[in-house]
Amino acid sequence: MSFPWKGRDVAAFLVSLVIIGAGAVFLLAWWDHFQERNQPLVQARPYVYQNDVPFKVALLWEEKVLTAPMAGTVSFPRGSGPTRVAKGDLVAVVSGQGGARKVYAPSPGYFAASVDGLEGSWRYADLWLGERSLPPGQPRKAVAEGTILAQGDPLGVFIPQPQELRAIGYIDSLPAVAADMARGFLRLRLRQTDLPFQAPLRVFRDLGGRYKVYLTLPLFPPYFLDGRIRTFILSGEERKGVILPETSVVHRRGTLGVFTVQGQTVAFREIKGIPVPGKQFLVTEGLHAGEIVAVRGNRAKEGTIRLW
């Protein structure tokens, strides 16, 4: 049996492998050194983090179903609403063979030419007892202009005003929520961009890990009548600090920290904080706005750095 390679060729091949391997090791070492000494930097920016969570509630209000006083075709002189009306305002006219009968607002309030079938059965006692999920509610069915009604058919609902709008819902046992509840209210918003308002707490039940709450809402706009289930934004704990990329933060000897840069000197500094959405980290202790930090904390080392 013969081998095409001579001993001299094998030796040359092995030497080449050694040289290539040594070159690769050198290149990797150089690249690590380059990464350490040529770090991208970031400036800590002031930031306020609001831990907001969706808060679904069942709304409760007093209401009265208005019915057709006779058989006929219905019309709504003030529109189908929901609309604000004063006592004595004409809200509907039913025209039939016997002439026309008018329906007036019994007091100040809201009128809506729609029903959802839950009038009279959507009650506090049924919603508050137990720990089951909130019922889904029902879509409102509009009573269109020109609808032919029998005597006694519903033509809409009337909601007296002013009245306290109430709400029942479940919330998780968050520290900030518990602190607000101890003060007798929850902080809610309609939209992310709105300022929070305080909803006084009537009563609550501790269910272990979450609360069931019964609130008074300080506002009752007509469009709330679109549905009995509504989602607010619950304002949780507000934390202030400075914001950094998540990659700047490293674990070192059981503590969190970042590599700060002053001049060309890099130093490790312990911090406290929490991750926040967007792959960011909110530093609440240990760092001030305007300080410079290495972006890639896992590639940084204490010593000197080359600034570009």
C-alpha positions as CSV (number, residue, x, y, z in Angstrom):
1,M,0.0,0.0,0.0
2,S,1.4,3.4,-1.0
3,F,0.5,7.0,0.1
4,P,0.6,9.8,-2.5
5,W,1.9,12.3,0.1
6,K,5.5,12.3,1.1
7,G,6.6,12.9,4.7
8,R,7.8,16.4,3.8
9,D,4.3,17.3,2.4
10,V,2.5,16.1,5.5
11,A,4.8,18.1,7.7
12,A,4.2,21.2,5.6
13,F,0.5,20.6,5.8
14,L,0.5,20.3,9.6
15,V,2.6,23.5,9.9
16,S,0.1,25.3,7.7
17,L,-2.7,24.2,10.0
18,V,-0.8,25.4,13.0
19,I,-0.1,28.8,11.4
20,I,-3.8,29.2,10.3
21,G,-5.0,28.2,13.8
22,A,-2.6,30.6,15.5
23,G,-3.7,33.4,13.1
24,A,-7.3,32.7,14.0
25,V,-6.6,32.9,17.7
26,F,-4.7,36.1,17.2
27,L,-7.5,37.6,15.1
28,L,-10.1,36.7,17.7
29,A,-8.0,38.1,20.5
30,W,-7.4,41.3,18.5
31,W,-11.1,41.6,17.8
32,D,-12.0,41.1,21.5
33,H,-9.4,43.8,22.4
34,F,-10.8,46.1,19.6
35,Q,-14.4,45.6,20.9
36,E,-13.3,46.3,24.5
37,R,-11.4,49.5,23.6
38,N,-13.7,50.8,20.9
39,Q,-17.1,50.7,22.6
40,P,-20.2,52.5,21.3
41,L,-21.4,54.8,24.1
42,V,-24.8,56.1,25.2
43,Q,-25.9,59.0,27.4
44,A,-28.3,58.2,30.2
45,R,-31.6,60.1,29.6
46,P,-34.2,61.0,32.3
47,Y,-37.3,58.9,32.0
48,V,-40.6,58.3,33.8
49,Y,-42.1,54.8,33.5
50,Q,-45.8,54.3,34.2
51,N,-46.8,50.7,34.7
52,D,-50.2,50.9,33.1
53,V,-52.5,47.9,32.7
54,P,-55.9,47.4,31.0
55,F,-58.8,47.4,33.5
56,K,-62.1,45.9,32.2
57,V,-65.2,46.9,34.2
58,A,-69.0,46.3,34.1
59,L,-70.8,49.7,34.2
60,L,-73.9,50.2,36.3
61,W,-76.4,53.0,36.0
62,E,-80.1,53.6,36.7
63,E,-82.3,53.5,33.5
64,K,-85.8,53.4,32.4
65,V,-87.1,51.7,29.2
66,L,-89.5,54.0,27.2
67,T,-92.2,52.1,25.4
68,A,-94.6,52.9,22.5
69,P,-97.8,54.4,23.9
70,M,-99.7,53.0,20.9
71,A,-99.1,50.9,17.8
72,G,-97.5,52.9,14.9
73,T,-94.4,54.2,13.2
74,V,-91.8,55.8,15.5
75,S,-89.7,58.9,14.8
76,F,-87.2,60.7,16.9
77,P,-87.3,64.6,16.6
78,R,-84.0,65.0,18.5
79,G,-82.2,62.1,16.8
80,S,-81.6,58.6,18.0
81,G,-78.8,59.6,20.4
82,P,-77.4,59.0,22.9
83,T,-78.2,62.6,23.5
84,R,-78.6,64.9,26.5
85,V,-82.2,66.0,27.1
86,A,-84.0,68.3,29.6
87,K,-87.2,67.5,31.5
88,G,-90.1,67.7,29.1
89,D,-88.1,67.5,25.9
90,L,-89.8,65.6,23.1
91,V,-87.8,62.4,22.4
92,A,-90.1,60.3,20.2
93,V,-93.4,60.4,18.3
94,V,-95.4,57.3,17.5
95,S,-97.9,57.8,14.6
96,G,-100.7,55.4,13.8
97,Q,-104.3,55.1,12.9
98,G,-105.4,56.8,16.0
99,G,-103.2,59.8,15.3
100,A,-99.9,60.6,17.0
101,R,-98.7,60.1,20.5
102,K,-95.7,62.0,21.9
103,V,-93.1,60.7,24.4
104,Y,-91.3,63.2,26.6
105,A,-88.2,63.0,28.8
106,P,-89.5,62.6,32.4
107,S,-86.5,64.5,33.8
108,P,-83.0,65.7,32.8
109,G,-80.9,62.9,31.4
110,Y,-79.8,60.9,28.3
111,F,-82.0,59.4,25.7
112,A,-80.9,56.6,23.4
113,A,-83.1,55.0,20.7
114,S,-81.6,51.5,21.4
115,V,-81.9,48.6,23.8
116,D,-79.7,45.6,24.6
117,G,-82.2,43.4,26.4
118,L,-80.3,43.6,29.7
119,E,-82.4,46.4,31.0
120,G,-83.6,45.5,34.5
121,S,-81.4,42.4,34.7
122,W,-78.0,43.9,34.8
123,R,-77.8,44.3,38.6
124,Y,-75.2,45.0,41.2
125,A,-76.1,42.0,43.3
126,D,-75.7,39.6,40.4
127,L,-72.3,41.1,39.3
128,W,-70.8,41.5,42.8
129,L,-71.4,38.0,44.2
130,G,-68.9,35.3,43.4
131,E,-65.6,35.3,41.6
132,R,-66.7,34.4,38.1
133,S,-65.5,36.5,35.1
134,L,-67.5,39.6,34.2
135,P,-70.4,38.8,31.7
136,P,-69.7,40.0,28.1
137,G,-72.7,42.3,27.9
138,Q,-74.8,42.5,24.7
139,P,-74.5,44.8,21.7
140,R,-77.1,47.5,21.6
141,K,-79.9,47.2,19.0
142,A,-80.9,50.5,17.4
143,V,-84.6,51.3,17.0
144,A,-84.4,52.9,13.6
145,E,-86.5,55.9,12.5
146,G,-89.7,54.6,10.8
147,T,-89.8,51.3,12.7
148,I,-93.3,50.0,13.1
149,L,-93.9,49.3,16.8
150,A,-96.7,47.5,18.7
151,Q,-98.1,49.2,21.8
152,G,-95.7,48.5,24.7
153,D,-92.7,47.8,22.4
154,P,-89.5,49.4,23.6
155,L,-88.4,52.5,21.6
156,G,-85.4,53.4,23.7
157,V,-83.9,54.0,27.1
158,F,-83.8,57.0,29.4
159,I,-80.9,57.5,31.9
160,P,-81.6,60.1,34.5
161,Q,-78.9,62.7,35.2
162,P,-77.1,63.5,37.3
163,Q,-76.4,60.1,38.8
164,E,-73.3,58.3,39.9
165,L,-71.9,55.9,37.4
166,R,-70.6,52.8,39.1
167,A,-68.3,50.0,38.0
168,I,-67.2,46.5,39.1
169,G,-64.0,44.9,38.0
170,Y,-61.0,42.7,38.9
171,I,-57.4,44.0,39.3
172,D,-54.2,42.3,40.2
173,S,-52.6,42.9,43.6
174,L,-49.9,45.3,42.4
175,P,-48.0,47.4,45.1
176,A,-49.0,50.7,43.5
177,V,-52.6,49.6,43.3
178,A,-52.6,48.5,47.0
179,A,-51.2,51.9,47.9
180,D,-53.9,53.8,46.0
181,M,-56.6,51.5,47.5
182,A,-55.4,52.3,51.0
183,R,-56.0,56.0,50.1
184,G,-59.6,55.1,49.0
185,F,-59.3,55.4,45.2
186,L,-57.9,54.1,41.9
187,R,-56.3,56.2,39.2
188,L,-57.8,55.5,35.8
189,R,-57.5,56.9,32.2
190,L,-59.8,56.6,29.2
191,R,-56.9,56.7,26.8
192,Q,-53.1,56.4,27.0
193,T,-52.6,60.2,26.3
194,D,-55.2,61.3,28.9
195,L,-54.4,62.5,32.4
196,P,-55.5,60.1,35.1
197,F,-58.6,60.7,37.2
198,Q,-59.4,59.4,40.6
199,A,-62.3,56.8,41.0
200,P,-63.4,56.6,44.6
201,L,-63.5,53.1,46.0
202,R,-66.8,52.0,47.4
203,V,-65.8,48.5,48.6
204,F,-63.4,45.8,47.6
205,R,-62.8,42.1,48.2
206,D,-59.3,40.5,48.5
207,L,-59.4,37.3,46.5
208,G,-55.7,36.4,47.0
209,G,-53.5,37.7,44.2
210,R,-56.2,40.0,42.9
211,Y,-59.0,42.3,44.1
212,K,-62.6,42.6,43.1
213,V,-63.5,46.3,43.3
214,Y,-66.7,48.4,43.3
215,L,-66.0,52.0,42.2
216,T,-67.7,55.3,41.6
217,L,-66.6,56.9,38.3
218,P,-66.5,60.7,38.4
219,L,-67.6,61.1,34.7
220,F,-70.5,59.8,32.7
221,P,-70.4,61.0,29.1
222,P,-73.3,59.9,26.8
223,Y,-71.1,57.6,24.7
224,F,-70.6,55.3,27.7
225,L,-74.1,54.1,26.9
226,D,-72.7,52.3,23.8
227,G,-71.9,49.2,26.0
228,R,-72.1,48.0,29.6
229,I,-68.5,46.6,29.5
230,R,-65.7,49.1,29.1
231,T,-61.9,49.0,29.4
232,F,-60.0,51.7,31.2
233,I,-56.3,52.1,31.7
234,L,-55.3,51.5,35.3
235,S,-52.4,53.8,36.3
236,G,-49.9,51.6,38.2
237,E,-46.7,52.5,39.9
238,E,-44.7,55.5,38.5
239,R,-41.0,55.1,38.6
240,K,-38.4,57.8,37.8
241,G,-34.8,57.4,36.7
242,V,-32.7,57.3,33.6
243,I,-33.1,55.0,30.6
244,L,-30.4,52.9,28.9
245,P,-30.3,50.1,26.3
246,E,-30.8,46.7,28.0
247,T,-27.4,45.6,26.6
248,S,-25.6,48.1,28.8
249,V,-26.6,46.3,32.0
250,V,-24.6,43.3,33.2
251,H,-24.6,40.9,36.2
252,R,-21.4,41.0,38.2
253,R,-20.9,39.1,41.4
254,G,-24.6,39.0,42.1
255,T,-25.3,42.6,41.4
256,L,-26.5,44.7,38.4
257,G,-24.2,47.3,37.0
258,V,-23.0,49.3,34.0
259,F,-19.7,50.5,32.8
260,T,-19.5,54.2,33.1
261,V,-17.1,56.3,31.0
262,Q,-15.4,59.5,32.3
263,G,-12.8,60.9,30.0
264,Q,-11.1,57.7,28.8
265,T,-11.5,55.8,32.0
266,V,-14.0,52.9,32.2
267,A,-15.3,51.9,35.6
268,F,-18.0,49.4,36.8
269,R,-20.8,50.9,38.8
270,E,-23.6,49.1,40.7
271,I,-27.2,50.1,39.8
272,K,-30.8,49.3,40.6
273,G,-33.7,49.3,38.2
274,I,-36.1,47.3,36.1
275,P,-36.4,46.3,32.5
276,V,-39.0,48.2,30.5
277,P,-40.6,47.7,27.1
278,G,-38.6,48.3,24.0
279,K,-35.4,46.4,25.2
280,Q,-34.7,49.3,27.5
281,F,-33.7,49.4,31.2
282,L,-34.8,52.0,33.7
283,V,-32.1,52.8,36.2
284,T,-33.7,54.0,39.5
285,E,-30.5,54.2,41.6
286,G,-26.8,54.5,40.9
287,L,-26.8,56.6,37.7
288,H,-27.7,60.2,36.8
289,A,-28.9,61.8,33.6
290,G,-26.1,62.9,31.3
291,E,-23.6,60.2,32.4
292,I,-22.0,58.2,29.7
293,V,-22.2,54.4,29.6
294,A,-20.9,51.6,27.4
295,V,-23.6,50.2,25.2
296,R,-22.3,46.6,25.2
297,G,-21.8,45.9,28.8
298,N,-20.8,42.3,28.3
299,R,-17.8,43.5,26.1
300,A,-16.6,46.3,28.3
301,K,-13.8,46.1,30.9
302,E,-12.5,48.5,33.4
303,G,-9.5,50.5,32.3
304,T,-9.2,52.9,29.3
305,I,-11.3,53.2,26.2
306,R,-10.7,54.7,22.8
307,L,-13.2,57.4,22.0
308,W,-14.1,58.0,18.3
